[in-house]
Amino acid sequence: MTRPGIPERLLQRLDDLGAALADRGDVVALIALGSVGVERDRLDDHSDLDFFVIVDDGARQRYLDSIDWLEDLSPVAFSFPNTVDGRKVLFADGLYGEYAVFTVAGVTACAAPAGRIVWQRADAPAGLDAARGVPGSSPHDTVQWQANEALTNLYVALHRLARGELLSATRLIQVHAVDRVLTIAGLHTGGSSQQDVFAVERGAERRFGVRVPFTSMVPGYDRNRDAALAILAWLEAHADVDPVLAGAIRDLAENDARPGDEQRSGNPPALCTIDDSRQPPARR
């Protein structure tokens, strides 16, 4: 007999969990989120379990402190409390999940996208699965604001790069400025297809494809100048870019190689070693 695939196993695990929680008496509802919730069209072999357990007042801490209610369902290989509200868990059979435990009052006060009710008690209040606290429209949701923010990200980053702050520059150019590019691309397409309202990068390849040249914009730690030029060129094609600021960025990227910057040959500079014994001991 063929073993069910990951998507089927994830959904079955939630159904089994709902049935088990229904017998416990102090649980109000089980709400599935994300690709196992209302977005099941994107459920695949790389999905995981995201869910809320809604419990009676006074029961919450017990469900946070103990995972016996999960282990009764399936053996757990690893688990840790990653927030004050929940845990991350890896089951022994390879299914992974992240969950939070709330009371009814707690879940109505938290920020969350719409969910899917897997199971709820007969006396559960309506609307536990509703979206709440998700980011609304902002005065910054304009192409021009996002472009100006990206441009200043590039300008500041290239100065940090010249100072030798490669990691800071990498984050400003290849993360923060790219986030602004993604927001602009979304605004040009109406913004309706964003996969995760809290994370603009989710599903970006599917949403934009070749319209955003990710390999040029995110080429790696030792190619920040190339990344900055690629982002600048894209912004010039998709927004009104101030020519003075664009010229300053291009000058920094093309002409201002200084000690501590990456080598234009593409080979990273030699790194000094540090005494690891003095460093402090070091999310899916």
Disulfide bonds with the S-S distance in Angstrom:
none
